[in-house]
Amino acid sequence: MESTQVSHVLYHNTLTKPTPGLTPVHLGVTCLLRNTLCPLSGNLAAPHAQGEPLWVQNLVTGTEDQGENEPSSEARAGTLPLLPCASAYVTPQPPFCQPLAPELRVRQLELGAEHVLLLCEAGQVFSWGGGRHGQLGHGTLEAELEPRLLEALQGLRMAEVAAGGWHSVCVSETGDIYIWGWNESGQLALPIKSSAEDKMAVRREATELNEDSLKGEEAAMADVGAPALFIAIQPFPALLDLPTGSDAVKASCGSRHTAVVTRTGELYTWGWGKYGQLGHKDSSSLDRPCRVEYFSEKQLEVRAVTCGPWNTYVYATEREKV
């Protein structure tokens, strides 16, 4: 006897490792497929070659055929874990439409891992979603269910916004950079714990070399027990200046790194660099903006930048010879 159950296989575009007995499908959305369990063979067979989105069918979890006195499938329908042992769930509902306020006209929309940034035609920034890393910029770590105006930037016209995994950046029409959220890898260009501790160690080492100096002894005593100065979370927008005072025109964020293009066509990057995404010919991370020298050396003018989670793409053209 065959029994019907809901498969916990997640189809996200295509399967990277095909599962025996399952037909890979290509869908425009992430969905779960109901499959038929064959106890004799132990394989899962898809009843339809192309599969069915979760919202077009009922979720039936029984192992036997329904009798007349058993609850209907609708009564037993519920949610399923999106991933095994995960805290996220999917619901059997189609994509929904959430209307915005009539006066709110959207110019740009950016998505982070858990939050959304919206830039309206008036140059004002709105954010909503998860806020546990300060990525919403409202000065708290609370989530927001509806678009909320960033009051700290009210009155300043923004030209562009960018959302990283858990941090946010915006560029004003005058070329200023505002940044907020999680600073775990220095993606906000603010001091991180590791670099602050390194500076403290260097200071102690320098103090030890001057032990015979009374002034050095006093400095050593002052350093003992002093907390390392670093910032883990910046819950409201902070103004960021580039090293040369250049004006920014474009910005993009990866999972934990940030890239900015200046008005003069230079590229600055900072944050997590483990996979070489910063472009500085190494895999070190930086908690300060640093110019990517490659484009200067090749006489290239950077026009645009787009960050993936762990990589960076740049559009550049040859500089005009004067």
C-alpha positions in Angstrom: 0.0 0.0 0.0 1.3 3.5 -0.9 1.0 6.3 1.6 1.2 10.0 0.8 3.4 12.4 2.7 5.0 15.8 2.3 8.7 15.6 1.2 11.2 17.6 3.1 13.3 18.1 0.0 13.9 21.7 -0.8 13.9 22.6 -4.4 15.7 25.9 -4.9 16.1 26.5 -8.6 18.1 23.3 -9.2 19.5 20.5 -7.1 23.3 20.6 -6.9 23.4 16.9 -6.0 20.5 15.0 -7.6 18.7 12.7 -5.1 18.0 9.1 -6.4 14.4 8.8 -7.3 13.7 12.6 -7.6 13.4 14.6 -10.8 15.2 17.9 -10.5 13.0 20.8 -11.4 13.7 24.5 -12.2 11.2 26.8 -10.5 11.2 30.5 -10.1 10.5 30.3 -6.4 11.6 28.2 -3.5 9.0 25.5 -2.8 8.5 22.1 -1.4 7.1 19.2 -3.4 4.7 16.5 -2.2 6.0 13.1 -3.2 4.7 9.6 -3.0 6.5 7.3 -0.6 6.9 3.7 -1.8 7.6 1.6 1.3 8.8 -1.4 -0.8 11.5 0.4 -2.6 12.2 3.2 -0.2 12.4 5.7 -3.1 10.6 9.0 -3.6 8.8 9.4 -6.9 7.5 12.7 -8.0 3.8 12.4 -9.2 4.3 15.2 -11.6 7.4 15.7 -13.7 7.5 19.4 -13.1 6.4 19.3 -9.5 3.8 21.5 -7.8 4.3 24.6 -5.7 3.4 24.1 -2.1 0.6 26.6 -2.2 -1.5 24.8 -4.9 -2.0 21.7 -2.7 -3.0 20.7 0.8 -0.4 19.5 3.2 -1.3 15.9 4.1 0.8 14.2 6.7 -1.3 11.0 7.3 0.2 7.7 6.5 -3.1 6.0 5.5 -5.9 6.7 3.2 -8.5 9.0 4.8 -11.8 7.4 6.0 -15.1 9.1 6.1 -14.8 9.9 9.8 -11.2 11.2 9.5 -10.5 15.0 9.5 -10.2 16.6 6.1 -6.8 17.4 4.6 -7.6 21.1 5.0 -8.2 20.6 8.8 -4.8 18.9 9.1 -2.9 21.3 6.9 -0.2 23.2 8.5 3.3 24.6 8.2 6.5 22.7 7.5 10.0 23.5 8.5 11.8 25.2 5.6 15.0 23.2 6.5 15.4 20.3 8.9 16.0 21.5 12.5 15.5 25.2 11.4 13.4 27.8 13.0 12.1 29.2 9.7 8.9 28.0 8.2 7.0 28.1 4.9 3.2 28.5 4.5 1.0 27.1 1.8 0.1 30.6 0.5 1.0 32.3 -2.8 3.2 35.4 -2.9 1.3 38.3 -1.4 1.1 42.0 -2.2 1.6 44.6 0.5 0.5 48.0 -0.7 2.6 51.0 0.4 1.2 54.3 1.4 -0.2 56.2 -1.6 2.3 59.1 -1.1 5.3 56.8 -1.0 6.8 56.5 -4.5 9.7 54.1 -4.7 13.0 54.9 -6.4 15.1 52.0 -5.2 14.6 48.8 -3.1 17.4 46.8 -1.5 17.2 43.5 0.3 19.6 42.3 3.1 19.6 38.9 4.8 16.8 39.9 7.1 15.9 43.5 6.3 14.7 45.8 3.5 15.8 49.4 2.5 13.6 51.6 0.5 14.6 54.9 -1.1 11.7 57.1 -2.2 11.5 59.7 -4.9 11.9 62.4 -2.2 15.3 61.0 -1.3 14.2 59.7 2.1 15.1 56.2 3.4 12.7 53.7 5.0 13.6 50.4 6.5 11.8 47.3 7.9 12.4 43.7 8.8 14.8 42.2 11.3 16.8 44.6 13.4 18.8 42.5 15.9 22.1 43.8 14.4 21.0 47.4 14.2 20.7 47.2 10.4 17.4 49.2 10.4 19.1 52.3 11.7 16.3 53.3 14.1 18.6 53.3 17.2 17.2 50.0 18.5 17.6 46.3 17.9 13.9 45.7 17.4 12.2 44.4 14.2 9.8 46.6 12.2 6.9 45.1 10.4 6.1 48.1 8.3 8.3 50.6 6.4 9.6 53.1 8.9 11.3 56.4 8.0 14.9 56.8 9.2 14.4 59.9 11.3 18.2 60.4 11.7 18.5 61.1 8.0 15.2 63.1 7.6 15.8 66.2 5.6 18.9 64.8 3.9 18.3 63.8 0.3 19.8 60.4 -0.5 20.8 59.3 -4.0 21.4 55.6 -3.4 21.0 52.9 -0.7 22.7 49.5 -0.3 21.9 46.6 2.0 24.5 44.1 3.1 23.8 40.9 5.0 23.3 42.7 8.3 24.4 46.3 7.6 23.2 49.2 5.5 24.8 52.1 3.6 23.4 55.1 1.8 25.0 57.9 -0.3 23.6 61.4 -0.2 23.2 63.7 -3.2 26.2 65.7 -2.0 28.4 62.6 -1.8 28.3 61.8 1.9 28.3 58.2 3.1 26.1 57.1 6.0 26.5 53.6 7.4 25.0 51.5 10.2 24.3 47.9 11.4 26.6 45.0 12.2 30.4 45.7 12.3 31.6 42.1 13.0 34.2 42.2 10.2 34.8 46.0 10.0 32.2 46.4 7.3 31.1 49.7 8.8 34.7 51.0 8.7 34.6 51.3 12.5 37.2 49.6 14.9 36.6 45.9 15.4 37.7 43.8 18.4 40.7 42.1 16.8 42.3 45.3 15.5 41.6 47.1 18.8 43.3 44.3 20.7 46.3 44.3 18.4 46.7 48.0 19.0 46.6 47.5 22.7 49.2 44.8 22.4 51.5 47.0 20.4 51.1 49.8 23.0 52.0 47.5 25.8 55.0 46.2 24.0 56.2 49.8 23.4 55.7 50.5 27.1 57.8 47.5 28.2 60.7 48.9 26.2 60.7 52.0 28.3 60.5 50.3 31.7 63.3 52.5 33.1 61.2 55.6 32.3 58.8 56.8 35.0 56.5 58.1 32.3 56.5 54.7 30.7 55.6 53.0 34.0 52.7 55.3 34.5 51.5 54.6 30.9 51.7 50.8 31.6 49.7 51.2 34.8 47.1 53.2 32.9 46.8 50.5 30.2 46.3 47.6 32.6 42.6 46.6 32.6 41.7 49.3 30.0 38.9 48.1 27.7 39.7 47.7 24.0 37.8 50.3 22.0 35.8 48.6 19.3 32.2 48.8 18.0 30.2 45.7 17.3 26.8 47.2 16.4 26.0 50.7 15.2 22.2 51.0 15.5 21.8 54.4 13.8 23.4 56.1 10.8 27.0 57.3 11.2 28.8 59.7 8.8 31.8 58.1 7.2 34.6 60.1 5.6 36.9 58.5 2.9 40.6 58.9 3.5 41.1 61.6 0.8 37.8 63.4 1.5 36.5 62.2 -1.9 32.8 62.4 -2.6 30.9 59.1 -3.1 28.5 58.4 -5.9 27.7 54.7 -5.7 27.8 52.0 -3.0 27.2 48.3 -2.7 27.4 45.8 0.1 28.3 42.1 0.3 27.4 39.8 3.2 30.1 41.5 5.4 32.0 43.9 3.1 31.4 47.3 1.6 32.5 49.0 -1.6 32.1 52.6 -2.7 32.8 54.4 -6.0 34.0 58.0 -5.8 33.1 60.9 -8.1 36.7 60.7 -9.5 36.3 57.0 -10.4 38.2 55.4 -7.6 37.1 52.3 -5.7 37.3 51.9 -1.9 36.5 48.6 -0.1 36.6 47.4 3.4 35.2 44.7 5.7 35.6 40.9 5.4 38.3 39.9 2.9 38.7 36.1 3.5 38.0 35.3 -0.2 39.8 38.3 -1.7 36.6 40.2 -2.2 38.2 43.5 -1.2 40.6 43.4 -4.2 43.8 44.3 -2.2 45.8 41.3 -3.4 45.4 39.5 -0.1 42.7 37.9 2.1 42.9 40.1 5.1 39.9 42.0 6.5 39.9 45.8 7.0 38.0 48.1 9.4 38.8 51.2 7.4 38.2 52.3 3.7 41.1 51.4 1.5 41.6 52.3 -2.1 41.9 49.4 -4.6 45.1 50.3 -6.3 44.6 48.0 -9.3 42.4 50.4 -11.1 44.8 53.3 -10.6 47.7 51.2 -11.8 45.8 50.2 -15.0 44.6 53.7 -15.6 41.0 52.6 -15.2 38.0 54.7 -14.1 35.5 52.8 -12.0 31.9 53.6 -13.0 29.9 51.1 -11.0 30.3 48.3 -8.4 28.1 45.4 -7.4 28.9 43.1 -4.5 27.8 39.5 -4.2 27.8 37.9 -0.7 31.6 37.0 -1.0 32.7 38.6 -4.2 32.8 42.0 -6.0 32.1 43.0 -9.6 33.3 46.3 -11.0 32.5 48.2 -14.2 35.4 50.3 -15.3 36.6 52.2 -18.5 39.9 53.5 -19.6 40.7 57.0 -18.4 40.8 59.7 -21.0 44.4 60.8 -21.7 44.9 64.5 -21.1 
